[in-house]
Amino acid sequence: MSNNQNKIALVTGASRGLGKDSALQLAKKGFDIILTYQTKKEFADQVVKEIETIGQKAFSLPLDISSTAGFDQFVTEVKDVLDAQFSSAKLDALVNNAGIGINQSFETTTEEILDAMTNIHFKGPYFLTQKLLPLLNEGSSIVNTSSGLARFSFAGYSVYGAMKAAVDSLSRYQALELGSRKIRVNSVAPGAIETDFGGGVVRDISDLNKHLASETALARVGLPDDIGSVVAFLCSDDSKWINAQRIEVSGGYRI
């Protein structure tokens, strides 16, 4: 790699929310970005424009993380973009961010809900990462998105929290097995954040917002830009000796 070749990060689910902020923070650290969206191409295009304003290259691709059937085609598209848009053969960072939140009591959770959440939060990132391994440079960084809900419990998140606990465990196994390629793997576990995630409940329901803030050492809920900078740090050489860690970014919630 020549010295003037920027590092390239792939961020899934980056048309809005935490993925968008992670992509922007990575761009500020000098990364070029490939970002994915599921349906909101116009939102993704806006993020691409913002990254270009920062002075980095960006390109968006559609990806349905819930279905492995499209992964081979997606990897081919990533290869083509790396070659045509970035004159590069490899990625330097992968951020597995795409996901959804479903609040459903344990008692009423259906097999369909569990299967959907497994596919989106565990099976999808598992096999997408596996298929992207040939495109990752030696010394790359993988950041998997976990959740505070893997440590503390809220009624209605039994499937989501359990899947994120699985992501934390998977990250350690990936770090162990990919260490021979000097690839680092860590998970970032956000606390409650003001975004449109899960219908925007943390952002829009004032009483809930205040309650969450009252249980947080820093006395507020999180904002998207509390998270993206941590993701960018973990993708950069600044964190070169951090590996196999679960980093909770929650301001000290229920400590």
C-alpha positions as CSV (number, residue, x, y, z in Angstrom):
1,M,0.0,0.0,0.0
2,S,1.4,3.4,-1.0
3,N,1.6,6.1,1.7
4,N,-1.0,8.2,-0.1
5,Q,-3.6,5.4,-0.2
6,N,-6.3,6.1,2.4
7,K,-7.5,3.4,4.6
8,I,-11.0,2.1,3.7
9,A,-13.8,1.2,6.1
10,L,-17.0,-0.7,5.3
11,V,-19.9,0.4,7.6
12,T,-23.2,-1.5,7.4
13,G,-26.5,0.3,8.2
14,A,-24.9,3.7,7.8
15,S,-27.7,5.7,6.2
16,R,-28.8,7.1,9.7
17,G,-28.3,6.8,13.4
18,L,-25.2,5.3,14.9
19,G,-23.9,3.9,11.6
20,K,-24.1,7.3,10.0
21,D,-22.2,8.9,12.9
22,S,-19.6,6.1,12.8
23,A,-19.1,6.7,9.1
24,L,-18.7,10.4,9.5
25,Q,-16.2,10.0,12.5
26,L,-14.2,7.5,10.5
27,A,-14.0,10.0,7.6
28,K,-12.7,12.6,10.0
29,K,-10.0,10.2,10.9
30,G,-9.0,9.9,7.2
31,F,-10.8,6.8,6.2
32,D,-12.6,6.5,2.9
33,I,-16.0,4.8,3.4
34,I,-18.2,2.2,1.8
35,L,-21.5,2.4,3.5
36,T,-24.6,0.2,3.2
37,Y,-28.3,0.9,3.4
38,Q,-31.3,-1.4,3.3
39,T,-34.0,0.8,1.5
40,K,-33.2,4.5,2.2
41,K,-30.9,5.2,-0.7
42,E,-31.6,8.9,-0.5
43,F,-30.4,9.0,3.1
44,A,-27.3,7.0,2.2
45,D,-26.6,9.4,-0.7
46,Q,-26.8,12.3,1.8
47,V,-24.2,10.6,4.0
48,V,-21.9,10.1,1.0
49,K,-22.2,13.9,0.3
50,E,-21.4,14.7,3.9
51,I,-18.3,12.5,3.8
52,E,-17.2,14.1,0.6
53,T,-17.5,17.5,2.3
54,I,-15.1,16.2,5.0
55,G,-12.7,15.5,2.1
56,Q,-12.9,11.7,1.9
57,K,-14.3,9.4,-0.7
58,A,-17.5,7.5,-0.1
59,F,-19.8,5.1,-1.9
60,S,-23.0,3.4,-0.9
61,L,-24.3,-0.1,-1.6
62,P,-27.6,-1.8,-0.8
63,L,-27.5,-4.7,1.7
64,D,-30.1,-6.7,3.4
65,I,-28.3,-8.1,6.4
66,S,-31.2,-10.4,7.3
67,S,-30.7,-12.6,4.2
68,T,-27.4,-14.4,3.5
69,A,-28.6,-15.2,0.0
70,G,-27.4,-11.8,-1.2
71,F,-24.0,-11.8,0.5
72,D,-22.0,-13.3,-2.4
73,Q,-23.4,-10.7,-4.8
74,F,-22.7,-8.0,-2.2
75,V,-19.0,-9.1,-1.8
76,T,-18.6,-9.0,-5.6
77,E,-20.0,-5.4,-5.6
78,V,-17.6,-4.4,-2.8
79,K,-14.7,-5.8,-4.8
80,D,-15.8,-3.8,-7.9
81,V,-16.2,-0.6,-5.8
82,L,-12.8,-1.0,-4.2
83,D,-11.3,-1.4,-7.7
84,A,-13.2,1.2,-9.6
85,Q,-13.8,3.9,-7.0
86,F,-10.8,3.5,-4.6
87,S,-8.1,1.8,-6.8
88,S,-7.7,-0.6,-3.9
89,A,-8.0,-4.3,-3.5
90,K,-8.7,-4.5,0.3
91,L,-10.6,-3.0,3.2
92,D,-8.9,-1.9,6.5
93,A,-12.0,-1.9,8.8
94,L,-15.4,-3.5,9.0
95,V,-18.1,-2.1,11.2
96,N,-21.1,-4.5,11.6
97,N,-23.7,-2.0,12.7
98,A,-26.9,-2.7,10.8
99,G,-29.8,-3.8,13.0
100,I,-33.3,-3.2,14.3
101,G,-34.8,-3.2,17.7
102,I,-38.0,-5.1,18.6
103,N,-39.6,-4.8,22.0
104,Q,-41.6,-7.9,22.7
105,S,-42.3,-9.6,25.9
106,F,-40.8,-13.0,26.5
107,E,-44.2,-14.5,26.9
108,T,-45.4,-13.3,23.5
109,T,-42.3,-13.6,21.4
110,T,-42.9,-15.8,18.4
111,E,-40.6,-18.1,16.5
112,E,-40.7,-15.7,13.6
113,I,-39.5,-12.8,15.7
114,L,-36.7,-14.9,17.2
115,D,-35.6,-16.1,13.7
116,A,-35.7,-12.6,12.3
117,M,-33.6,-11.2,15.1
118,T,-31.1,-14.1,14.9
119,N,-30.7,-13.5,11.2
120,I,-30.3,-9.7,11.5
121,H,-28.1,-9.5,14.6
122,F,-26.1,-12.8,14.6
123,K,-26.3,-15.0,11.5
124,G,-26.0,-12.0,9.2
125,P,-22.9,-10.4,10.7
126,Y,-21.4,-13.8,11.3
127,F,-21.5,-14.8,7.6
128,L,-21.0,-11.4,6.1
129,T,-17.7,-11.1,8.1
130,Q,-16.7,-14.6,7.0
131,K,-17.3,-13.8,3.3
132,L,-15.5,-10.5,3.6
133,L,-12.3,-12.0,5.1
134,P,-10.5,-12.3,1.8
135,L,-11.1,-8.5,1.3
136,L,-9.7,-7.5,4.7
137,N,-6.0,-6.4,4.8
138,E,-3.7,-7.9,7.4
139,G,-3.9,-5.7,10.5
140,S,-7.5,-4.7,9.8
141,S,-10.0,-3.9,12.6
142,I,-13.5,-5.4,13.0
143,V,-16.0,-3.6,15.2
144,N,-19.2,-5.5,16.1
145,T,-22.2,-3.6,17.5
146,S,-23.4,-5.0,20.8
147,S,-25.7,-3.3,23.3
148,G,-25.9,-2.3,26.9
149,L,-28.8,-4.7,27.0
150,A,-26.4,-7.6,27.0
151,R,-25.3,-6.5,30.5
152,F,-28.4,-4.9,32.1
153,S,-32.0,-6.1,31.4
154,F,-35.1,-4.3,30.2
155,A,-38.5,-6.0,29.9
156,G,-39.2,-6.8,26.3
157,Y,-35.7,-7.2,25.0
158,S,-35.0,-10.9,25.8
159,V,-34.3,-11.7,22.1
160,Y,-32.3,-8.5,21.3
161,G,-30.3,-8.7,24.5
162,A,-29.5,-12.4,24.1
163,M,-28.4,-11.8,20.4
164,K,-26.1,-9.0,21.5
165,A,-24.6,-11.2,24.2
166,A,-23.9,-13.7,21.4
167,V,-22.2,-10.9,19.4
168,D,-19.9,-10.2,22.4
169,S,-19.0,-13.8,22.6
170,L,-18.5,-14.1,18.9
171,S,-16.2,-11.1,18.9
172,R,-13.8,-12.8,21.3
173,Y,-13.8,-16.0,19.1
174,Q,-13.1,-13.9,16.0
175,A,-10.3,-12.1,17.7
176,L,-8.7,-15.4,18.7
177,E,-9.0,-17.0,15.3
178,L,-8.1,-14.0,13.2
179,G,-5.2,-13.0,15.3
180,S,-2.8,-14.8,13.0
181,R,-3.7,-12.2,10.4
182,K,-3.2,-9.4,12.9
183,I,-6.9,-8.6,12.6
184,R,-8.4,-7.1,15.8
185,V,-12.0,-7.6,16.8
186,N,-13.9,-5.6,19.5
187,S,-17.6,-5.0,20.3
188,V,-19.1,-1.6,21.1
189,A,-22.1,-1.7,23.4
190,P,-24.1,1.6,23.4
191,G,-26.5,2.5,26.2
192,A,-29.7,4.3,25.6
193,I,-29.2,6.8,22.7
194,E,-31.4,9.5,21.2
195,T,-32.0,8.2,17.7
196,D,-35.0,6.8,15.7
197,F,-33.9,3.3,16.8
198,G,-36.8,1.2,18.2
199,G,-39.3,3.9,17.1
200,G,-37.4,6.7,18.7
201,V,-38.6,6.0,22.2
202,V,-35.5,7.3,24.0
203,R,-35.5,10.5,22.0
204,D,-39.3,11.2,22.0
205,I,-40.7,10.0,25.3
206,S,-39.6,12.6,27.9
207,D,-40.4,10.6,31.0
208,L,-38.4,7.7,29.8
209,N,-35.5,10.0,28.8
210,K,-35.4,11.5,32.2
211,H,-35.6,8.1,34.0
212,L,-32.7,6.8,31.9
213,A,-30.7,9.9,32.6
214,S,-31.4,9.6,36.4
215,E,-29.8,6.1,36.4
216,T,-26.7,7.3,34.4
217,A,-23.6,8.5,36.2
218,L,-23.2,11.4,33.8
219,A,-26.9,12.3,34.2
220,R,-28.1,12.2,30.6
221,V,-28.9,9.7,27.8
222,G,-26.5,9.2,24.9
223,L,-26.3,11.0,21.6
224,P,-25.2,9.5,18.3
225,D,-21.9,11.4,18.4
226,D,-21.1,9.7,21.7
227,I,-20.7,6.4,19.9
228,G,-19.2,7.1,16.4
229,S,-16.0,8.5,17.8
230,V,-15.4,5.3,19.8
231,V,-16.0,3.2,16.7
232,A,-13.6,5.3,14.7
233,F,-11.0,5.0,17.5
234,L,-11.3,1.2,17.5
235,C,-10.8,1.1,13.7
236,S,-7.7,3.3,13.9
237,D,-4.1,2.5,14.8
238,D,-4.7,4.6,18.0
239,S,-6.3,1.4,19.5
240,K,-3.8,-1.1,18.0
241,W,-3.4,-3.0,21.3
242,I,-7.1,-3.2,22.1
243,N,-8.4,-6.6,21.1
244,A,-11.3,-9.0,22.1
245,Q,-12.9,-6.3,24.3
246,R,-16.5,-5.3,24.9
247,I,-16.5,-1.6,25.3
248,E,-19.7,-0.2,26.8
249,V,-20.4,3.4,25.8
250,S,-23.3,4.3,28.1
251,G,-22.1,7.2,30.3
252,G,-22.0,4.9,33.3
253,Y,-25.6,3.4,33.2
254,R,-26.6,1.4,36.3
255,I,-23.1,1.0,37.5
